[in-house]
Amino acid sequence: MNAADVIYLPETPAHDPEIDHINEEAFGPGRFTRAAYKIREGGPCERALSFVATYGGVVIASVKMTRIAAGKGRGLMLGPLAVRPDYMNVGIGRKLVRMALEAAHKAGAPAVILVGDEPYYGPLGFKRIPRGQMSMPRPVDLDRLLAVEFETGAVAKLTGMVDHEDLATEGERLKLAALAEA
Ligand SMILES: CC(C)(COP(=O)(O)OP(=O)(O)OC[C@H]1O[C@@H](n2cnc3c(N)ncnc32)[C@H](O)[C@@H]1OP(=O)(O)O)[C@@H](O)C(=O)NCCC(=O)NCCS
């Protein structure tokens, strides 16, 4: 394959079936039980900040971004990131992560978090989130909670349980409504 012929595009609904297939191949049925999957179930992903790599018109890799909230902090969660086995180790994964980070930064996201391997994501700018600062809706290895900060102090504000931002906003709205009624 010629890496120069790989085309990177923002994700659209037309890519969904191929992306599902790539994630099934990469993570198997266990993907539905992951903490990050549970958070993503809480609302839509950000299509404009999510990207696919195509080769000969076929989707060969994907990265998604989802808005999240934890405590007073807001940000994006990167993932899943997956590359089809025939196309691994030629830089496609790293390129997708860099594109997603650049788009997130331009869109004004204060921080981007993920659950992943530090040896892979560290050189792309991710650092460990201090253990115990944040918790996930399902068990994760806390050393795999990583973040990139675009706004100073943005990661420190991410405390407690991580949720999809839409759920957190709805929770806040209900709390305020209950207070107004009391
Ligand atoms: C992890 C993954 C996305 C990497 O994509 P890729 O396009 O193959 O990776 P790149 O070409 O950008 O980078 C390759 C380099 O990363 C290294 N690498 C790959 N996976 C790694 C991991 N989990 N931890 C550390 N290094 C890793 C490779 O050894 C290679 O190193 P080199 O450049 O020194 O040779 C891909 O292997 C994949 O889809 N894996 C299955 C799904 C998965 O694990 N996704 C990540 C979830 S957090």
The ligand as a Tripos MOL2 file, in Angstrom:
@<TRIPOS>MOLECULE
LIG
   48    50     1     0     0
SMALL
NO_CHARGES

@<TRIPOS>ATOM
      1 C1         -3.3100    0.8700   18.4720 C.3       1 LIG1
      2 C2         -3.5460    1.1810   16.9890 C.3       1 LIG1
      3 C3         -4.7110    2.1610   16.8700 C.3       1 LIG1
      4 C4         -2.2800    1.8170   16.4230 C.3       1 LIG1
      5 O1         -2.5320    2.2390   15.1020 O.3       1 LIG1
      6 P1         -1.4160    2.1080   13.9670 P.3       1 LIG1
      7 O2         -1.8460    2.9110   12.7970 O.co2     1 LIG1
      8 O3         -1.1040    0.6860   13.7580 O.co2     1 LIG1
      9 O4         -0.1710    2.7860   14.7320 O.3       1 LIG1
     10 P2          0.8900    3.8030   14.1480 P.3       1 LIG1
     11 O5          1.3440    3.3280   12.8180 O.co2     1 LIG1
     12 O6          0.3870    5.1730   14.2840 O.co2     1 LIG1
     13 O7          2.0540    3.6210   15.2290 O.3       1 LIG1
     14 C5          2.7780    2.4390   15.2420 C.3       1 LIG1
     15 C6          3.7160    2.4210   16.4140 C.3       1 LIG1
     16 O8          2.9210    2.3570   17.6220 O.3       1 LIG1
     17 C7          3.2910    1.1990   18.3480 C.3       1 LIG1
     18 N1          2.0940    0.7130   19.0480 N.ar      1 LIG1
     19 C8          0.9760    0.1990   18.5210 C.ar      1 LIG1
     20 N2          0.1160   -0.1350   19.4980 N.ar      1 LIG1
     21 C9          0.7160    0.1930   20.6600 C.ar      1 LIG1
     22 C10         0.3430    0.0820   22.0190 C.ar      1 LIG1
     23 N3         -0.8340   -0.4040   22.3860 N.pl3     1 LIG1
     24 N4          1.2160    0.5290   22.9540 N.ar      1 LIG1
     25 C11         2.4080    1.0420   22.6050 C.ar      1 LIG1
     26 N5          2.8270    1.1640   21.3270 N.ar      1 LIG1
     27 C12         1.9830    0.7460   20.3790 C.ar      1 LIG1
     28 C13         3.7980    0.2320   17.3040 C.3       1 LIG1
     29 O9          4.6260   -0.7360   17.8590 O.3       1 LIG1
     30 C14         4.5770    1.1820   16.4000 C.3       1 LIG1
     31 O10         5.8000    1.5230   16.9800 O.3       1 LIG1
     32 P3          7.0520    2.0230   16.0590 P.3       1 LIG1
     33 O11         6.6230    3.2680   15.3430 O.co2     1 LIG1
     34 O12         8.1300    2.2420   17.0650 O.co2     1 LIG1
     35 O13         7.2970    0.8880   15.1180 O.co2     1 LIG1
     36 C15        -3.8330   -0.1070   16.1700 C.3       1 LIG1
     37 O14        -2.8050   -1.0260   16.3910 O.3       1 LIG1
     38 C16        -5.1670   -0.7830   16.5270 C.2       1 LIG1
     39 O15        -6.1930   -0.4810   15.9180 O.2       1 LIG1
     40 N6         -5.1430   -1.6960   17.5190 N.am      1 LIG1
     41 C17        -6.3370   -2.4040   17.9380 C.3       1 LIG1
     42 C18        -7.2830   -1.4730   18.6570 C.3       1 LIG1
     43 C19        -6.6340   -0.7140   19.7970 C.2       1 LIG1
     44 O16        -5.9240   -1.3030   20.6080 O.2       1 LIG1
     45 N7         -6.8900    0.6110   19.8330 N.am      1 LIG1
     46 C20        -6.3430    1.5050   20.8370 C.3       1 LIG1
     47 C21        -7.2790    1.5790   21.9660 C.3       1 LIG1
     48 S1         -6.7280    2.6650   23.1860 S.3       1 LIG1
@<TRIPOS>BOND
     1     1     2 1
     2     2     3 1
     3     2     4 1
     4     2    36 1
     5     4     5 1
     6     5     6 1
     7     6     7 2
     8     6     8 1
     9     6     9 1
    10     9    10 1
    11    10    11 2
    12    10    12 1
    13    10    13 1
    14    13    14 1
    15    14    15 1
    16    15    16 1
    17    15    30 1
    18    16    17 1
    19    17    18 1
    20    17    28 1
    21    18    19 ar
    22    18    27 ar
    23    19    20 ar
    24    20    21 ar
    25    21    22 ar
    26    21    27 ar
    27    22    23 1
    28    22    24 ar
    29    24    25 ar
    30    25    26 ar
    31    26    27 ar
    32    28    29 1
    33    28    30 1
    34    30    31 1
    35    31    32 1
    36    32    33 2
    37    32    34 1
    38    32    35 1
    39    36    37 1
    40    36    38 1
    41    38    39 2
    42    38    40 1
    43    40    41 1
    44    41    42 1
    45    42    43 1
    46    43    44 2
    47    43    45 1
    48    45    46 1
    49    46    47 1
    50    47    48 1
@<TRIPOS>SUBSTRUCTURE
     1 LIG1         1 GROUP 0 **** ****
